[in-house]
Amino acid sequence: VYSELGRGLRIPRHYPNAEHALWSVYERDLHYIVSADGEEELYRIPADPGEENNLMSASPAPLEAVSFRSLLRTHFDATGQREGIISARGRGRE
């Protein structure tokens, strides 16, 4: 499942899209999120339903992130979007 949340205008600053657009992918038990500034999050939903333990903070980052980046890049290429993943790649994450 793919979702997209554009940057909001005149919304409370505590909303996740107050600063940047967000894209996310749910696959099996994982939820991957990337923001337009390149920040990535990955959660294993059954073990962490409140999404409090970001697996991307582990070193090295989980291999599943590579697959999710590829899925979103394919989507961006197909739709002409050039945000989000480009920022993450530009920061040397791959």
N, C-alpha and C positions, 0 to 999 in steps of 0.2 A: 504494500500500500504506500502510495506516494502522497505527500501533502506539501502545500506551499502557503506561507503566511507572509504577506507583504508588510513592509514597514508601516506602522500605524501613525496617523496624524492625530494630534489632540487626544491621546490616550494616556492613561496613567503610566508613569515611568516604570512601575514594577511589572508591566506586561512584557512578555518575552520579546515581542516585536516592536517595542518602543524605540529601540535604537537601530535595528537592522532587520532586513527581511530574513526569513528562515525557510529552510527546506528540510523535509524529513522523509525517512523511509522506514516502514515496519516490515520486517521479514522474520518469519517464524517467531522466536522469542526475543528478538533484538529491535531496538528503536535507535536509529541513527539520526542526528540532527546536525545541520551545519548552518551557520549564519553568514550573511553577506560579508562580514569582516574576517571570515575564515575559521572562526572558532568551531570546534567539533565536539559533539557529545555522543556517547554510546551507552545504552543501558540494556541490561538483561532483565526484561519485564517480570517474569515469574519470581525471580529472586529479589527484585528491587522495583515493586509496582509504583512507588512514589518517585522514581527516577532521582534518587539522592546520591548514588554512587556512579560517577562518570567514569566508565572504563577507559576513556581516552587519556585519563591522567596517568595510567600505567605506563611504564617504560620497559620495553617498547610498546607502542600502541597495538591493540589487538589487530590481527590480520583481517578480520571481518571489515575493518574500516576501508581497506583497499577496494574490496568488492562494492561497498556502498558508494564510495567516491566514483567508481567506474559507472555504476548504475545512474547516478545523478549526472555525470558528464554526458552520457548517452542521451539522457532526457534533455539536457541543456542544448546539446548539438541539434537534436531533432526539433526543438522549439525556438532555436535562435537566442536563447538566454546565455549570457556569458558571465554570470555573477557567481558568488558563493564558492563553488569548488575551485574556480580559478584563483581566488584569494587564498584558499587553503594550500593549493599546489605552489603558489608563489612564495609561500612562507617556508618552503622546503619540507613539506610534510610527506613527500613521497620520494 
